[in-house]
Amino acid sequence: MKKLLVTRESACLRPIRELIEKQKHRTLVVWSIECAERILPIFEEKYPQDERPREAVEAAKAWARGKIKMPVAKKAAHATHNAATAVAEEDPAACAAARAMGHVVGTVHIETHAMGFVMYTITAFVYAAEQKDADDVIAKECNWLYDRLLYWEANIDKVDTTWASFLLKDDVPNKEALLRQKKEQELQKVNHQR
């Protein structure tokens, strides 16, 4: 793949990162699974015979519902990353899309993967857009992702499904928020030492 076009620290991702930090774990899971359906075609239109990215999303769904355990889901995540590697040189958009699907699985594991999902999703859409202004594509996709997360934030309690028990623990701090706090503390420490 060429390069990841945005990072966790990119200014354009700040609003979505801050919204991610406020979410219940299962909200991020439902959101990433839903959004995956919009990104999968970037990979599937060029590689319809390679089902690894779609299988990763299906594994995320099954894991979130407690139908499979982490080792099975992890295997699906590794498989989609292998699919990404296989097309990296010839198709950076498809590569990023496949990697995003790995982060859908990862989001079931821990909230910090939601930002990985965002970063690879944005990268996939920018590379797929080719001739369009990257800043416009980034703004459009960030807005779409943000709006969908707002929707799920407001509607997560209406989702009628069986959840894996670890996704029902709402008293556990959001790991993305903890990561931000840790980085801020490290920066303060460095600044204080100067």
Buried (B, 14 or more C-beta within 10 A) or exposed (E): BEEBBBEBEBEBBEBBBEBBBEBBBBBBBBBBBBBBEBBBEBBBEBBEEBBBBBBBBBBBBBBBBBEBEBEEBBBBBBBBBEBBEBBBEEBBBBBBBBBBBBBBBBBBBBBBBBBBBBBBBBBBBBBBBEEEEBEEBBEBBBEBBBEBBEBBBEEBEEEEEEBBEBBEEEEEEBBBBBBBEEEEEEEEEEEEEE
